[in-house]
Amino acid sequence: MSISDPIRLGVAGLGRGFMLTLPSLRHDPHTRLVACAAPRAESRAAFEAEFGGRGHATVADLAADPEVEAIYIATPHQMHRDHAIAAARAGRHVLVDKPLAIAQADADAIVQAAAEAGVHLITGPSHSFDQPVGVARDLIASGRFGAVRMIHAMNYTDFLYRPRRPEELDTAQGGGVIFSQAVHQVDVVRALVGQPARQVVAMTGRWDPARPTEGAYTALIGFEGGAFASLTYSGYAHYDSDAQQGWTGELGHPKDPDAYGKARKALAALATPQDEPALKSGRTYGAVEAPPPAPGAEHFGPVIVSCDRADLKLTPQGVEIWGNVERDFVPAPPDPTPRSPVLRALYHAVRHNRAPLQSGRWGADSLRLCHAILTSARTRGIVSFAPPD
């Protein structure tokens, strides 16, 4: 596949978020990395050696770079507002890694800044971009199976025991599983139902005093029209739900079941808790090599969509159809890399003015549901959203 005019992309932040998208940025033709912003000189030098272009110390300098058309905000969650607004006000289109922000007011301010600047704002990468989700959306939109009635999404991982900086264990700074993980499930079920959310009821778990943030949740979301979705996630897990996904990991790579317990073992080997941030920084660009493009699609655990005339199970390979009297399977379309749909969406937004579903407003609305999960768990009540006037 050849693209004659790829998006000239700058990236703000060369940490873990960038590393997860790097295989796609290297191999998908819709974007070309031309500049970066990162505080570490070593990371900037590594970027310049691989991609050329300019390495900037600040996002403001990156936004002022005349070679940059769009900026991928891959900095920590709490920095998204300042960095996204700086990019938009400089006239750059913006791709913001999920979540759009932590505070709702910050997300709304980002959306407003992009609208005022007349630039496209996309929230992602998020698992709502995954190829099997796109296949399922097309099957639902065809009307072949009737209306969506119920969705069950679950994921069991060791998320909370992977290397973390202190702020990643502080809910107020965007730590824990709600802002980093629930937003994926919220995005996926919203994309599949296709209707606004109207109620949320949830409970969360804080079960490890040494890691004082939410590590688990179960939420029930009711949608306009009567469909509902149950979302369950455990970042404390001993069970690994990738066992239900053919041992394909979240990022689309084959997973070795014998690597079980690797994250907890690495934490236990640290001499002191203060060594954990260094373990995390060892996973950033310039410190470790990114994996090759994955052979399969990314996923976020088992998802089953119940329609009037079939249940649809999303897998890393495609969508299983369990109909009234027969079964079928629709494979996910091939792509150069698992995150190609995100980069393709940015390309079509900038080049053809075709905004994807996952706009800035979409990201702000998904964040609102994440806050509703926290509010419902704290108050033991139902959080309701009224239809717009």
N, C-alpha and C positions, 0 to 999 in steps of 0.2 A: 504494500500500500504506500503510495507516495502522496504527500501533502506539499504543495508548492509554497504555501504561505503559513507555516505553523505559527502559533501564538508565541511571541517573544516573552518568555515568562521569567519573572524574578521570584525568588523564594525568600521569605522572612523566617529565619529559624532553621538551623541544620541539625536539630535534635531527633528524637525518636519518631515524631510524626513525619518528618521529612524522609527518614530512613525507610518507613513503611511504604511510602509512595515512590521512592527513588527507582525501584526496578521498572515501574511503568513510565516514569519520566525519562528514563534512559532509552526505552525501546518503543514507546508509542510515538507515532509521527505527528500528532496534533499539536504538540508544544515543543519549544526549544528553550532550554535553560540558558539565560544570558547574563544573569546577575544574582547576587545573594546579599543578605544582611545577616550577620552573626557576630556576637561579641568576641568569640575566640579567634585570634589571628590564625591559629593552626587550621581551623575549619575553613576559614575563608581561603587560605592558601591551597588547601586540598580541592576546594571547589574550582578555583581558577585554573589549577593544573588539569582538572578533568574536563571542564566545560568552557574554559576561556572566560570572556566577559569580565565583569568587575565584582570584587568582593567589598561590600560596604560594612562599616562598623555599626550603622544605625539604619532603622527602617525609613527614617526621613530621607536619608541620602539615597537609599534604594528607590524610594518613590520619585525622587527627582531625576533618576537616571533616564536619559532620553531614549535609550534602547528598549526600555521595559514597557510592554503594553498592558500586562496583567501581573498581579502579585498573588502568590500563594502564601497565605498566612498560616505558618506551621509553628508558631511560637506557643508558649504555655497559655492555657485558657484565660488566665487573668490579664493577659496582655492584648487580647484580641481587639478590644474596643479601640485602644489608642492606635494600634497598628493598622487595623482595617480602615478606620476613619482617615488616617494619614494617607493611605493608598488611594482611597476614593477621592479625597480633596485634591490630590495631585492628578486626577483624571485617569487613574489606572483601574481597570476592571479587577474584581477581587474574588478570589476563591479562599474561603475561610474554613480551616479544618474544624470539624465538629468538636464541641458545641460552639454555636455562633458566639456565645459569651457565657458568663456565669450569672450575673445579675440581669434580670429582665430589662431593666432600663438601659443597660449597656447594649443589649441585642437590638432594642428598638432604635437606639441612637445610631447604630451601624446601618440599619436599614434606611433610616432617614438620610444619613450622609450620602449613601449610594444613590438614593433617589434624587437628592439635590444636585449631585454631581453628574447625573445622567449616565452612570456606569452600571454594568452588570455585576450583581452580587450573587454568588453561589455558595451554598453551605455544603461542604464535603471535603474530603471523602467521607462517605457514610455508607453503611451496608444497604441502604435503600437503592444505591446505584448497582448493586451486585447483579450480574447477568441473570441468575435464576429468578430474582425478584422481577426483573423486566419481563421474563417469559411468563411468569404467573400473572402479572398485570395485564399482559396482552390476552391471555386465556380468559381472564375475568371480563375484560372489556368486550370480548367477542359475544358475550351473552350465552354461550353454549351451555354453561352450567348453572345459570340463574344467578341470583343475588348472593353476595357474601353474607353469611350469617354469624360466623364465629371464627376466631383465629386463636391458636395456641402457639406461643413462642417461648422457648426455654433455652438456657445456656448455663452450663456448669464449667467453671474454669478456676485456675489458681491466680486470678488477676491481682488480688490484694497482696500476694506474696512475691510478685515480681519486683525488681528494684524500683524504689520510689524515693523521690525527693520529699522533704518534709511537707511542702504544700500539697502534695498529692495524697496526703493522709489527713487533710483538713478540708472538710466539706465547704466551709466559707470561702476557700480559695479554689474551689472546683475539684477537690479531691474526692476519693471514693468512687463507687460504681454508678451513681446516678447520672452525673454529668458526662462521664466518659463512656459508660456502657448502656445505660437505659436509653440514652438518646438514639442509639442504633436500633433497638427494638421498637421504640416509638416511631422512628422514621419508617421502618419496614411495614409495620401494621397500618400506619396512616396511608402509605402508598398503595397498599393492597385493598384497603376498605374504600378509599376514595371519597370519604365523607368527613365532615368536621367532627372532632371529639366534643362530647357534651358533658360527660361525667368521668371522674377518676376516683377510685377507692384503692388504697394501697397500705401495705405494711413493709417496713424495712428492718434489716438486722444490723446491729453493731455488736459483734460477738467477741472481738479481740481487743482488750484494753491497750495492747501495745501498738495497735493500728486503729486509732480512734475515729473512724469514719464509717459510713455505710458500706458494708461489704456484700449485702444481699437485699433483694426485694421481691415482692410479688405485687403486681398491680392489675386491676381490672379497668379497662377503658370502655366506656359506652359511646357509641357514635350516633350521629343523626341518622334516622332511618331504622334504628334498632339493632344493628350489628354490634358485637362486642369482642374484645380481645383480651386474653390473659397473658401477662408477661411475667416470667420468672427468671431470675438471674442469681447465681451464687458465685462470688469471687473468692469464697472460702473453700471451694469444692475440693473434695477428695475424688469423687466421681468425675470423669471427663466425658462430657456429652459429645465430643468428637467421635466417640465410639459409635454413635448413631449416625454419623456422617461419613461412614466408610473410612475412618481414620484419615480424613482430609482436615488439616488445620484451618483455623479462621482465615489465614492469608492465602489459602489455596494450595499449600504444599502438602505432600504426604507426611504423615505424622508417625513417629516411632512410638508405639505403646510402651516400649521398654524405657523411654525417657521419663516415665512417670515420676513425679516428685522432684524434678530438677530444680524448680524455682525455690521450693522450701529448703532443699539441700544447700543451695547457693547462699541463702540468707543465713542459715545455721553456721556456715563456714566463716562468716565475717567475725573479725576480732571484736569489734564494737559496733553498736547501731550507727555511730557517726560515719562508718565506712560505707553505708548503703548508698548515699548520693554519688560517691565515686564509682560504685558499681553501675549505677544508672548512666553516668556520663560516659562510661566505657562502651555504651551502645550507640553513640552519636556518630555523625558523619566525620570521617577522618580518623576515627578511633577504631572502627571495625568495618568490614566490607559488607555491603548490603547483599542479601540473597539474590539469586537469579530470578527472572520472572517465573511465577508459579504456573504449573501445568493445568491447574483447575481454577474454578471461580472461587472468590472469597465467599464466606458465609458467616452467619452469626448464630449458629446452633439450629436445631430442628425447628421448623415452622410448618404448621398444618393449617390450611385454610379450608373451612367447611362452607360449601356452597349448597344451593338447593339440590343439585343433582350430582355432585361429586365432592370428594375431599382432594385437595391438592397438597402434596408434600414437597417442599422445596429441599433440594439436595445440591451439593456442589457441582454436580454434573447436569442438572436440569430439574424438571418438575415431574414427579410421579402423579398420574391421574387415577384415582380410585373412583370409578363411576358406579352407576346403579347395578350393572351386570358385567362390566368389563373393565380392564385396566389398560393404561397406556402410559407412555413416557415421551416427553418433549425435551430434547437436549437443549442446554444453554448454548447460544451461538458462540463460535470461536472468536477470540479477540487476541491481539498481540500480548496483552497482559491483563491481569484481573482488574486493574483500576483504569483501563482504557475508557469505560463509559464516563468517568468523571472528566477526563481530559477531553474527550469528544464533546461532552456537554459544554465545557468552557469554550472550545473552538467554535461550536455552532452559535453560542451566545454572542461571542465577539464578532465573528465573521458574517453571521447570517441573522443576527438579532433574534435568535430563537432561544428564549430562556427555558431552562429545564424546570421540572417540578420542584427541585430542591433550591428554590430561590432564597434570598435573604429572609423574606417574610416567612417562608416555610421553616427555615431554621429558627426564627424567633418563636413560631408557634410550637415547634417541637420542644424548645427550651421551656415554654410555659407549661407543657405537660410534665416535664421533669420536675419543675417546682411543685406542681400539683401532687406528684407522688410523695415528695417530702412533706408537704403540708398535710395531706391526708394521713400519712403515717404518724405525724406529730399530734394531730387533733383527733385521730380515730374517727374521722368523718368523711363524708363525700364532698369532693370539690366539683362544683358545677360551672359550666360555661354557657352563658346565654347566647342564643343566636344573635348576629349583628342586626342592628335596627334597619 
